[in-house]
Amino acid sequence: MHPRDDRGRLSTCCAGNLVSAIASKFNRDITHRREMSYRWVEHTGELQLEIEAPTEEQVFGDALKALAELLGDDGHGSYLPREIRVAGPERAVLLVEWLDELVYLAETESLVPQEVERIELTDAAVVAGVRCHRGNPRPLVKGATYHRLAFAATRDGFRATVVLDV
């Protein structure tokens, strides 16, 4: 059993060790997948998620899958569809709001996101149907931050960077 703070989160020491292990495992495993392209970059008390995808919608889908791997659990809970609606003035802010909403569902309803079933992007909003399962997500992620936040078009699609406070 790992030491936890008064809110049930892993202590900074244990969370840091877990973050290192997760970042190491995922960076090694991700290089062999083509359907998603993201990597974790570790910093003290945070993880930086870098995503490269052919479409803006896929950036949001890959962010969901990356977060799901970080939250991790056995994946055997009951299936629950959720509609996620977030608003923001630009794509980078929408990505922060998207991840924060997924973290909120994990913390408050023990829901682990599995995949995006449908997604609609407008200039100022994301509306998506998300497949989740009830589980036991790790209380590792506190939320997404605006630190080093980026979302830009590239010649091959889109690249996004978002830092998670852990």
ABEGO torsion letter per residue (X at the ends): XBBBBAAGBBBAAAAAAAAAAAAAAAAAAAAABAABBBBBBBBBGBBBBBBBBABAAAAAAAAAAAAAAAAEBAGABBBBBBBBBBBBABAAAAAAAAAAAAAAAAAAAGBBBABBABBBBBAABBBBBBBBBBBBBBBABAEBBABGBBBBBBAAEBBBBBBBBX
